[in-house]
Amino acid sequence: MTYKKWWDDSGGDLNGKRSTELKAIDKAFGEFLLAAGAGKDAKMIALFDAISAWQNSKKNIFGTEKWENSKRADAVRALATWVADEVQKRTVEPGWDNNHNCYAYAMKCQHPGGRGNNSRPGVIAGAPYAGQNVANWKTLLTNAVQADAVHGGVVINVLPQTTASPCPATLGAARYLVAAIGFPAGYHFMRRDEHTMRWSHKNGAPADVANLAFQAYKSRYLPITDNVAVDMVTHPGNWGDTTVGMSFVAYLSVPAAGIMVAGPP
């Protein structure tokens, strides 16, 4: 998208009546287009913040956000979608394809054994998680992940909290954080970069790696910060990139290099 297209689609100068929030989007978009290298990440976050501020400024008499009713809602939504696509192209690490599901990606295993596109906790350790509908299924799931780590000669720690909030503080350079959600028959994993404190995940083998999340009920993309990640694993139905019906399982502390995983042979 060009700046001119955004300007025209959002109504031009509106007879000199562009709101403070709309002007902030203008400024942030222009700076994003001009930025290069690592600086583009910061400008991307500023642009998303400006878009969110504009959306939050559109409220009804009850104080409820109603930006979808604005004449410029389509233009703002189109801009957010375009930026999301550009950011994904530029910032997602290479090497992840349809041979990697969420578990392989979360564990940084680019060469999983067996059918890597169906990597499952416990398979490489010879004790696969069976998806049993029992009261302690969460423990069985995390035990299977830990067994894979032990098979590789390292340790994955299950952090001692049973709720997603608060999100754990940085684990430092030697380890990184993984969040697990699921139900007895299925699971999903996300991982955090401890340097940038941003999250990413791969929602199944056919999906691309995502470091932005689509907030379905407000129709907008957001960088996956700790706060967004907490909401994604607490209320997955609110997001277009997680699986509805799953609940928080655990936070895992994983060695920085990740571990080897596998799918069925």
N, C-alpha and C positions, 0 to 999 in steps of 0.2 A: 504494500500500500504506500502511495506517495503522500507527502504532506498536503498537497493540493487536493487529492481525493478526500482525505479526512476533512479538510477545511470546507470543501463544497458539500459533502454529505452531512456535515454537522450544522449546516445552515449559513455558511459564510460569516460575515461580520454581524448578522442579525440586527442590522441597523444600529450598530454600535452597542448592542445590549448583550454581549456574551457575558455570562456569569463569571464570578471569580473562580468557581470550580472548573468551568469549561476552559477558561484561560489557562488554568493550571495544567489541564490535559494538553492544550496546545504547546505549552512550554516544555512539558516533560516529553512529549512525542518528538518535538524538534531536537531535543538534546539526545534522545535515544537514537535517532537517525544519524546524528553526527558522531556519536561515541564509537570507539573501536577498542578491540582487545578486552582485557579484563574489566575495563571501565564500563562496558556495555551492560554487565550484570547489574551494577548499581543503578544505572539509568533505567533498566527494565523494572526493577523494584519500585523506583520512583514513579514510573508511568502507571504501574498497577495501583500504587497508592493513590495517585491522582484520579484514576478511573473510579476507585472505590469511594473516594471522597465525594465525587460528583454524584455517584449513585446514592450515597448516604444523605446527600443534601435534598433529595427528592422524597419528601415525606407527605403523608396525608394529615388530616387534622388530628388523627389519633397518634401521630408520631411514628407510624409504620412506614418503612421504606417502600416507595411506590415508583421507583425510577422507570419501570417498564412502561409506564403510561406517558413518559415524556416523548416529545416529537423527535428527540435526538437519541432515543434508546437504541434504535437499530444501528446508528452510526457508531455509538460507543461500543456496542456488543461486537460489531464487525472489527473495530480497531483492536479490541481485547483479543479476539480470536486470531487475528493476523499476527499480533505480537507474540501470542502463545506459540504459534507455528514457527515463527522465526527463532524464538528462544530455544525451542526444542531442537531445531536443526543445528544450532550453534553450540549448545552447551552439553548435550547428552554425549557421554563417552561412547566411543565406537566399539564394535565387536560383539554386540548383543543382537541376536536374531531369533528366528523361530525355533532354535534348538535350546532356548533358555526360557523357563517359566519364572514365576515370582520367587521361588525358593532358590533356584540357581543364581538369579540376579542378586538377591539379598545376601547370599553367601559368597558373592564375587567369584563364582565358579564358571569360567568361560568354556571349560572343557569337561562338562559333566559326563559320567559314564552311563552306559545303557541308553535308553531313550531320554536324553537330556531335556527334551521339551515336556517331559512329565516327571521331572525330578521330585522326589518325595523324601521327607525327613525319615531317617533311619535306614534307607535302602542300602547305602554304601557300607553301613555298619552291619548289615545282615539282620536288622531288626526293624523293618519298616513300620511306620505308623499305620495302623489298620483302620482308623476311622470308627472306632467303637463308640456306640451310643451309651456311654456309661458316665457316671457322675464325675469321674476324675479324668475325662478325656483331655482336658487342657494339660494336665501333668504328663499324660502319655505322649502328647504332641511335643512338648518341650523336652521330654526325656529322649525322644527320637532324634531331635536336633542335636542334643548334647552327645548322643552316641556317635553321630557322624563326626563331631569334633574330636572325640576321643580316638576314633578310628584313624584320624589324621594326626594324632599326637599332640593335640592342643585342647584347650578348655573353652567352652562357651558357658558363661554365667547367666543364670536367670535372675534378674533383679527383683528384690523383695518388695514388690508393690502389685496390688491386684486391680488397680484402676489405671487408666491411661493418663490421668492428670494427677499431679503435675508431670510434665515431660522431664525426664532426667537431664541434668546438666551435662556438659561435654565430658566425654570419657577420655579425652586426650589423644595423642598421636598413636598410641599402641593398640587402641581398640576402637570399635565404632558401635553405634546403637542400631538394633533391629527391632521393629515392632511386629508382633504376630497377632493376627485376628483369625477367627474361624468359627466353625461349628463342628460337631462330631465327624461329619463326612467330608469336610473341606477346610481350607485355610488360605490365608494370604499373608505375604511378608513385605515389609517396606524397610529401607535402610537409610541411615543418616550419614552425611559427610561431616566428620567432626571438625573439619577446617572451616567450611562455609556455614555449617549448622543448617544445611538445607537437606530435605528428604527427596528420595526418588524411589520408583518402583516399576515393576513390569507386570501388568495385569494379565498374566497368561502368556503362553508361547507366541500366539499370533500378534500380540500387542507390542507397540514400541515402548521403549523406556520413557517414563514421564517424570519430569521434575516440576510440573505445574499440575494443579488439580482443578477440575471443573466443578464449581459449586452449583449443583443442578437446580436447587430451588430458587437461586438468584441469578442463574444463567450467566456466570462469570468465571474467569480463570484467575487463580491465585497461586503465587509461589508457595511451595510446601514448606513453610516455616514450622517450628515446633507447635505453635498454636493451631495451625491448619492440620498438621499431622494428628494431633490429639483429637480434633473434631472428626477427622476421617476414620479413625479407629474406634471412636466412641459412637458416632452416628453415621455409619457408612452409607445409609440410604440417602443422605444429603449430598452425596458426591457421585459424580458420574464415573469415577475411576476405581471404586471399590465395590465389594460384593454385598448386596443387601442381605440382611439376616445374620451376618456374622457379628461376633462380639469380641471384645478385647481379651487376649490370652495372656500375653506377657511382653515385657521388654527384655531383650537379650543383649549381653555384652560380648561382642565377637572380636577375635583377633584381627588386627588391621589387614592382614593378607587374605582373610576369609578362610573358607574350608572347601574341600572337595565334596561334591554331592553326586547323586546318581538317580536315574529312573530305573524302571524294570529292565532286565536284560533283553 
